[in-house]
Amino acid sequence: MTAQIRLPGRAEPLEIPEPGWASSYPPPSSRRVFAAAHVAAVSATEIDWESTLRFREHLWRHGFGVAEAMDTAQRGMGLPWAQARELITLSAARSR
């Protein structure tokens, strides 16, 4: 399944292809790989929460962890604290 992300100013969604390994491939046992995934924006101030969380699910299916609020856009340079906190809360709940 290919993930799709809608970006402001782009008519069609951006297609994120499956990685070169199967989604059932076991995650690494000796180390953990984290992705600093961005959020999907509806506008300069509004987040598309469902698309944002679906992209995280896509990463989790392939064995990645998600380093929430580690990206500079999520540490006060793009997201205000209230949205960063909501992102962390929603993502943690969905990861269970």
NORMOWO-V429846 format. One line per field, one symbol per residue. ss: DSSP state (h for helix, s for strand, l for the rest). A space follows every 10 residues. Layout:
ss=???
This chain:
ss=llssslllll lllsssllll llllllllll lllsslllll slllllslhh hhhhhhhhhh hlllssllll lhhhllllll hhhhhhhhhh hhhhhl
